[in-house]
Amino acid sequence: MKKTMLGPDALLFPTPSVLVGAVVDGRANFMTAAWCGIASSKPPAISVAIRGERHTLKGILAHGEFSINVPSSDMAEQVDFCGIYSGRKEDKSKIFDLFFGDLNHAPLIAFCPVNMECRLRHTLDLGAHILVVGEVIQTHVNESCLTDGKPDATKVDPLVYSQGTGNYQRLGEVVGKAFSIGKKK
Ligand SMILES: Cc1cc2nc3c(=O)[nH]c(=O)nc-3n(C[C@H](O)[C@H](O)[C@H](O)COP(=O)(O)O)c2cc1C
């Protein structure tokens, strides 16, 4: 297999595009993030790599709370909008119907099938980005996206981001069951 060396690149893809919510200067604000992942299970924690200049980060640091909203693929335009325009110049608080759960400074987007309320636990300055780690305090999932009481990615239909091409994509077919198809025969 012939390979091309691209130099150092954090080329882990694809990733879900999420909307990170915070209250900044008294107003809900949302930024798109593709560099988001699970950081731990107990306590449940999520990490997001956020550039220091993001308006959303200001609210996260001020209140120690934020939300992670997982959009479905039909929200591509709104997601892209939140990834192009900064809350410093654009009021992004009116784009979505919002609700609040347990935390007062973690605005949740009703139309997103999955929402997590997070309390800020750690920040790690890594250079271009600050790694923000939040403990998930509460999780909200659309009932229509559950199968046997568990969240079902096919029903959530997340908006996948492909670093490299820069395309938004949808999930493909189910290939098999994890922790099962690899078992010794
Ligand atoms: C697909 C996509 C993914 C993005 N991922 C990130 C990310 O992971 N971290 C980040 O700091 N900015 C990311 N951005 C850029 C921010 O969303 C963008 O700068 C946004 O305008 C910041 O909004 P704010 O200043 O209101 O917080 C992404 C943008 C797009 C379109």
The ligand as an SDF file (V2000), in Angstrom:
LIG
                    3D

 31 33  0  0  0  0  0  0  0  0999 V2000
  -17.7170   22.2980   10.7660 C   0  0  0  0  0  0  0  0  0  0  0  0
  -17.0810   23.2510   11.7480 C   0  0  0  0  0  0  0  0  0  0  0  0
  -16.4030   22.7390   12.8360 C   0  0  0  0  0  0  0  0  0  0  0  0
  -15.8080   23.6000   13.7730 C   0  0  0  0  0  0  0  0  0  0  0  0
  -15.1430   23.0660   14.8390 N   0  0  0  0  0  0  0  0  0  0  0  0
  -14.5680   23.8910   15.7460 C   0  0  0  0  0  0  0  0  0  0  0  0
  -13.9140   23.3510   16.8900 C   0  0  0  0  0  0  0  0  0  0  0  0
  -13.9020   22.1360   17.1220 O   0  0  0  0  0  0  0  0  0  0  0  0
  -13.3130   24.2220   17.7510 N   0  0  0  0  0  0  0  0  0  0  0  0
  -13.3200   25.5780   17.5460 C   0  0  0  0  0  0  0  0  0  0  0  0
  -12.7520   26.3340   18.3540 O   0  0  0  0  0  0  0  0  0  0  0  0
  -13.9580   26.1220   16.4660 N   0  0  0  0  0  0  0  0  0  0  0  0
  -14.5930   25.3080   15.5850 C   0  0  0  0  0  0  0  0  0  0  0  0
  -15.2700   25.8430   14.5210 N   0  0  0  0  0  0  0  0  0  0  0  0
  -15.3080   27.2990   14.3400 C   0  0  0  0  0  0  0  0  0  0  0  0
  -16.3480   27.9970   15.2660 C   0  0  0  0  0  0  0  0  0  0  0  0
  -17.5810   27.3050   15.2810 O   0  0  0  0  0  0  0  0  0  0  0  0
  -16.5740   29.4300   14.7440 C   0  0  0  0  0  0  0  0  0  0  0  0
  -15.3800   30.1750   14.8420 O   0  0  0  0  0  0  0  0  0  0  0  0
  -17.7280   30.1450   15.4470 C   0  0  0  0  0  0  0  0  0  0  0  0
  -18.0530   31.2940   14.7070 O   0  0  0  0  0  0  0  0  0  0  0  0
  -17.4000   30.5570   16.8710 C   0  0  0  0  0  0  0  0  0  0  0  0
  -18.5170   31.1840   17.4030 O   0  0  0  0  0  0  0  0  0  0  0  0
  -18.4510   32.1090   18.7070 P   0  0  0  0  0  0  0  0  0  0  0  0
  -17.3540   33.1220   18.5050 O   0  0  0  0  0  0  0  0  0  0  0  0
  -19.8220   32.7160   18.7510 O   0  0  0  0  0  0  0  0  0  0  0  0
  -18.1710   31.1940   19.8530 O   0  0  0  0  0  0  0  0  0  0  0  0
  -15.8880   25.0030   13.5970 C   0  0  0  0  0  0  0  0  0  0  0  0
  -16.5970   25.5160   12.4880 C   0  0  0  0  0  0  0  0  0  0  0  0
  -17.1980   24.6480   11.5960 C   0  0  0  0  0  0  0  0  0  0  0  0
  -17.9620   25.2080   10.4230 C   0  0  0  0  0  0  0  0  0  0  0  0
  1  2  1  0
  2  3  1  0
  2 30  2  0
  3  4  2  0
  4  5  1  0
  4 28  1  0
  5  6  2  0
  6  7  1  0
  6 13  1  0
  7  8  2  0
  7  9  1  0
  9 10  1  0
 10 11  2  0
 10 12  1  0
 12 13  2  0
 13 14  1  0
 14 15  1  0
 14 28  1  0
 15 16  1  0
 16 17  1  0
 16 18  1  0
 18 19  1  0
 18 20  1  0
 20 21  1  0
 20 22  1  0
 22 23  1  0
 23 24  1  0
 24 25  2  0
 24 26  1  0
 24 27  1  0
 28 29  2  0
 29 30  1  0
 30 31  1  0
M  END
$$$$
